[in-house]
Amino acid sequence: MAATKTIQSIYTDGACSGNPGPGGWATVVYFSDGSVHEMGGAASQTTNNRMEMQAAIEALEFLLAAAPSDSVALYTDSEYVKNGVTQWLKGWKQKGWKTATGKPVLNQDLWRVLDALQEKLAQQGTDLQWRYVKGHSGDRGNDRCDEIARAFALGNSPSLQQGWPPNSVEAMPMVASGESSEFDTPVTHADASETLQSSHKLSASAVDANPDMVDSTIPDGTDLQSEKSEVPREVKVAQLRNVVDTLHMADEIARQGYLITSSELADLMDVNASAVTSRGDNWVWRNWVISRVRREGNQILWQLERVD
């Protein structure tokens, strides 16, 4: 069914209490006439990334049913989802759904659903633009999605706005194929003192604006271009060799599934320690997705996954 009113934008978000643990997802659709349509659901045992992906799947399902004639912007605060869809999917498929290290792509079931939906939307002629929005930045759509996803993750049933014709909504398959068994709360179309680990990441511009993300080896006020031209070639080659050694180490950590602390991760990345803990629970560094796994005592443990 073609859309009877113009979709202005779509927002998605996921939240998880524990990671893994109880989770929730949310998708909010904004229309040009000012109306809003909200969707959400929950899972008893899941992860931040899977909830982010599920929210994106629901958004694409909605677009497939609505068949908008105009370009639509989909906003997510998950670099994992955005980069996966726009950069990594093609390479994964060419490698038989394996990463560069030969390991199966994590969350492959959901990536396959997203890939299939993307292809259907392209065949339908829907122009979908994937855009990153920084979490907790005051963006209305992202904040509302976060509120809904957190509520579902806590086992609540938030009141959702209904801005889409009921007959159109009922006709839509709102749970991704192969995922229905994960969901305890039925998908809802229509307000938690517990701290949730909601997936919020920093964009490249946000990193540039954060002094904690500057490499700790670069002193303030250094003219990088001038400094680079004055460094002998032998020194630059040695520095590059150190970088390659670091990347090999990161690959080994990912391949073996080792968990490392925040300070160890900061040493690996050569950044200030506060830069690691301030980036959220799931984010991208070079060729790896960095995920917060759990806390042991006063230490936070992280896991690396090669994604290209």
C-alpha positions as CSV (number, residue, x, y, z in Angstrom):
1,M,0.0,0.0,0.0
2,A,1.4,3.4,-1.0
3,A,1.8,5.9,1.8
4,T,-1.3,8.2,2.2
5,K,0.8,10.9,3.8
6,T,4.5,11.9,3.6
7,I,7.0,10.3,5.9
8,Q,9.4,13.0,7.1
9,S,11.9,10.8,9.0
10,I,12.3,7.6,11.0
11,Y,14.2,7.1,14.2
12,T,15.3,3.8,15.8
13,D,17.0,2.8,19.1
14,G,17.7,-0.2,21.3
15,A,18.3,-0.6,25.0
16,C,19.5,-3.5,27.2
17,S,19.7,-4.1,30.9
18,G,22.8,-6.1,31.4
19,N,24.1,-6.7,27.8
20,P,23.1,-9.5,27.6
21,G,19.9,-9.2,29.5
22,P,16.3,-7.9,29.1
23,G,16.1,-5.5,26.1
24,G,13.8,-3.3,24.3
25,W,13.6,-1.6,20.9
26,A,11.8,1.4,19.5
27,T,10.9,2.9,16.1
28,V,9.3,6.3,15.7
29,V,8.0,7.6,12.4
30,Y,7.4,11.4,11.9
31,F,5.1,12.6,9.2
32,S,5.1,16.0,7.4
33,D,1.6,16.8,8.8
34,G,3.0,16.7,12.3
35,S,1.6,13.3,13.2
36,V,3.7,10.5,14.8
37,H,3.6,6.7,14.7
38,E,5.4,4.8,17.4
39,M,6.3,1.1,17.7
40,G,8.2,-0.9,20.2
41,G,8.9,-4.4,21.7
42,A,10.9,-6.4,24.2
43,A,13.1,-9.5,24.5
44,S,14.0,-11.4,27.7
45,Q,17.6,-12.2,26.8
46,T,19.4,-10.2,24.2
47,T,22.1,-7.5,23.6
48,N,22.3,-3.8,22.8
49,N,23.3,-4.5,19.2
50,R,20.5,-6.9,18.5
51,M,17.9,-4.5,19.8
52,E,19.4,-1.7,17.7
53,M,19.2,-4.0,14.7
54,Q,15.6,-5.1,15.5
55,A,14.5,-1.5,15.6
56,A,16.0,-0.9,12.2
57,I,14.3,-4.0,10.9
58,E,10.9,-2.7,12.1
59,A,11.6,0.6,10.4
60,L,12.4,-1.1,7.1
61,E,9.3,-3.3,7.4
62,F,7.2,-0.2,7.9
63,L,8.7,1.5,4.8
64,L,8.1,-1.6,2.7
65,A,4.4,-1.5,3.6
66,A,4.1,2.3,3.3
67,A,6.0,2.5,0.0
68,P,6.8,6.2,0.2
69,S,7.5,8.0,-3.0
70,D,9.8,10.5,-1.5
71,S,13.3,10.0,0.0
72,V,13.3,9.0,3.6
73,A,16.0,9.6,6.3
74,L,16.4,6.9,8.9
75,Y,18.3,8.1,12.0
76,T,20.1,5.7,14.3
77,D,22.6,6.3,17.1
78,S,24.3,3.0,16.4
79,E,27.4,3.2,14.4
80,Y,27.4,-0.6,14.3
81,V,24.0,-0.7,12.5
82,K,24.7,2.2,10.1
83,N,28.2,1.1,9.2
84,G,27.1,-2.5,8.9
85,V,24.4,-1.7,6.4
86,T,26.2,1.0,4.4
87,Q,29.8,-0.4,4.5
88,W,30.3,-3.9,5.8
89,L,27.4,-5.9,4.4
90,K,28.8,-6.2,0.8
91,G,32.1,-7.5,2.0
92,W,30.5,-10.0,4.4
93,K,28.4,-11.4,1.7
94,Q,31.4,-11.7,-0.7
95,K,33.2,-13.7,2.1
96,G,30.3,-16.0,2.7
97,W,29.1,-14.1,5.8
98,K,32.6,-14.3,7.3
99,T,34.8,-11.5,8.7
100,A,38.3,-10.8,7.5
101,T,39.6,-13.2,10.2
102,G,37.3,-16.0,8.8
103,K,34.9,-16.0,11.8
104,P,31.2,-16.0,11.2
105,V,29.6,-12.6,11.3
106,L,28.0,-11.9,14.6
107,N,24.2,-11.4,14.6
108,Q,24.2,-12.9,11.1
109,D,20.5,-13.8,11.3
110,L,19.5,-10.2,11.7
111,W,22.0,-8.9,9.2
112,R,20.5,-11.2,6.6
113,V,17.0,-9.8,7.3
114,L,18.3,-6.3,7.0
115,D,20.0,-7.1,3.8
116,A,16.9,-8.7,2.3
117,L,14.7,-5.8,3.3
118,Q,17.2,-3.3,1.8
119,E,17.0,-5.2,-1.5
120,K,13.2,-5.2,-1.4
121,L,13.1,-1.5,-0.7
122,A,15.4,-0.9,-3.6
123,Q,13.2,-2.9,-5.9
124,Q,10.3,-1.0,-4.7
125,G,12.0,2.3,-5.6
126,T,12.3,3.6,-2.0
127,D,15.2,5.9,-1.5
128,L,16.4,5.3,2.1
129,Q,19.1,7.5,3.6
130,W,20.9,6.1,6.6
131,R,22.0,8.8,9.0
132,Y,23.9,8.8,12.3
133,V,22.5,10.8,15.3
134,K,24.5,11.2,18.5
135,G,22.6,9.7,21.5
136,H,21.6,11.9,24.4
137,S,22.2,15.0,22.3
138,G,18.7,16.6,22.7
139,D,17.4,15.2,19.4
140,R,13.7,14.8,19.8
141,G,13.3,11.6,17.8
142,N,16.3,9.9,19.3
143,D,15.3,10.9,22.9
144,R,11.8,9.5,22.3
145,C,13.1,6.2,20.9
146,D,15.4,5.9,23.9
147,E,12.5,6.5,26.3
148,I,10.4,3.8,24.6
149,A,13.2,1.2,24.3
150,R,14.3,1.7,27.9
151,A,10.7,1.3,29.1
152,F,10.3,-2.0,27.2
153,A,13.6,-3.3,28.5
154,L,12.4,-2.7,32.1
155,G,9.2,-4.7,31.4
156,N,6.9,-1.8,31.1
157,S,4.4,-1.0,28.3
158,P,4.7,2.6,27.4
159,S,1.8,4.5,25.8
160,L,2.6,4.9,22.1
161,Q,1.2,7.4,19.6
162,Q,-0.7,6.0,16.6
163,G,-0.3,8.1,13.5
164,W,-0.7,5.5,10.8
165,P,-3.9,3.9,9.4
166,P,-4.7,0.9,11.6
167,N,-5.5,-1.3,8.6
168,S,-2.1,-0.6,7.1
169,V,-0.3,-1.3,10.4
170,E,-2.1,-4.6,10.9
171,A,-1.0,-5.8,7.5
172,M,2.7,-5.3,8.3
173,P,4.9,-8.3,9.5
174,M,6.4,-6.4,12.5
175,V,8.8,-9.1,13.8
176,A,11.8,-10.1,11.8
177,S,11.9,-13.6,10.4
178,G,13.6,-16.0,12.8
179,E,13.3,-13.5,15.7
180,S,9.8,-14.1,17.0
181,S,10.9,-16.6,19.6
182,E,13.2,-14.0,21.2
183,F,10.3,-11.6,21.9
184,D,8.2,-11.8,25.1
185,T,6.4,-8.6,24.7
186,P,4.2,-8.4,21.5
187,V,5.2,-5.7,19.1
188,T,3.2,-2.6,20.1
189,H,2.0,0.2,17.7
190,A,0.3,3.1,19.3
191,D,7.1,6.1,31.2
192,A,12.6,3.8,35.5
193,S,15.2,4.2,38.2
194,E,17.3,1.2,37.0
195,T,20.3,2.2,34.9
196,L,20.1,0.7,31.4
197,Q,23.0,0.2,29.1
198,S,21.5,1.9,26.0
199,S,23.7,1.9,22.9
200,H,24.9,5.4,22.3
201,K,28.0,6.1,20.3
202,L,30.1,9.0,19.2
203,S,30.4,10.2,15.6
204,A,33.7,11.1,14.1
205,S,32.9,14.8,14.6
206,A,32.0,14.2,18.2
207,V,35.3,12.5,18.7
208,D,37.1,15.4,17.2
209,A,35.3,17.7,19.6
210,N,36.3,15.6,22.6
211,P,39.8,16.3,23.9
212,D,39.8,12.9,25.6
213,M,39.8,11.2,22.2
214,V,43.0,12.8,21.0
215,D,45.9,10.4,20.9
216,S,47.7,10.7,24.2
217,T,51.1,10.9,22.5
218,I,50.3,14.1,20.7
219,P,51.0,17.2,22.8
220,D,48.6,20.1,22.8
221,G,49.4,22.8,20.2
222,T,51.5,20.6,18.0
223,D,51.6,21.6,14.3
224,L,51.0,18.1,12.9
225,Q,51.9,18.9,9.3
226,S,55.1,20.7,10.3
227,E,56.0,17.9,12.8
228,K,55.4,15.3,10.1
229,S,57.7,16.9,7.6
230,E,60.5,17.1,10.1
231,V,60.4,13.5,11.1
232,P,63.0,11.3,9.3
233,R,61.7,8.6,7.1
234,E,63.2,5.9,9.2
235,V,61.3,7.1,12.3
236,K,58.1,7.3,10.3
237,V,58.6,3.7,9.1
238,A,59.2,2.6,12.7
239,Q,56.1,4.3,13.9
240,L,54.1,2.7,11.1
241,R,55.5,-0.7,12.1
242,N,54.4,-0.1,15.7
243,V,50.9,0.7,14.4
244,V,50.8,-2.5,12.4
245,D,52.0,-4.5,15.5
246,T,49.2,-2.8,17.5
247,L,46.6,-3.8,14.8
248,H,47.9,-7.4,14.8
249,M,47.5,-7.4,18.6
250,A,43.9,-6.2,18.3
251,D,43.2,-8.9,15.7
252,E,44.6,-11.6,18.1
253,I,42.5,-10.3,21.0
254,A,39.4,-10.4,18.8
255,R,40.2,-13.8,17.3
256,Q,40.8,-15.4,20.8
257,G,37.8,-13.7,22.3
258,Y,39.9,-12.2,25.1
259,L,38.2,-9.7,27.4
260,I,40.3,-6.6,28.3
261,T,39.9,-3.8,30.8
262,S,39.2,-0.2,30.1
263,S,42.8,0.8,30.8
264,E,44.2,-2.0,28.6
265,L,41.9,-1.0,25.8
266,A,43.0,2.7,26.2
267,D,46.7,1.5,26.0
268,L,45.9,-0.5,22.9
269,M,44.2,2.5,21.2
270,D,46.8,5.0,22.6
271,V,44.2,7.3,24.0
272,N,43.3,8.7,27.4
273,A,41.5,6.2,29.6
274,S,38.4,8.4,29.9
275,A,38.0,8.3,26.2
276,V,37.1,4.6,26.4
277,T,34.5,4.8,29.2
278,S,32.8,7.9,27.7
279,R,32.0,6.3,24.4
280,G,29.1,4.1,25.5
281,D,28.6,0.3,25.4
282,N,29.1,-0.4,21.7
283,W,31.2,1.6,19.2
284,V,33.6,1.3,16.3
285,W,37.4,1.7,16.3
286,R,39.2,1.1,13.1
287,N,38.3,-2.4,11.9
288,W,36.6,-3.6,15.2
289,V,33.4,-3.2,17.1
290,I,34.1,-2.6,20.7
291,S,31.5,-3.9,23.1
292,R,31.1,-3.6,26.8
293,V,30.6,-7.1,28.2
294,R,30.4,-6.9,32.0
295,R,31.8,-5.3,35.2
296,E,34.1,-7.4,37.4
297,G,34.7,-5.5,40.7
298,N,35.8,-2.0,39.8
299,Q,36.8,-3.1,36.2
300,I,34.8,-2.9,33.0
301,L,35.6,-5.6,30.6
302,W,35.5,-5.1,26.8
303,Q,35.4,-7.4,23.8
304,L,36.7,-6.7,20.2
305,E,35.0,-8.1,17.1
306,R,36.5,-7.8,13.6
307,V,33.7,-6.5,11.3
308,D,35.1,-6.0,7.9
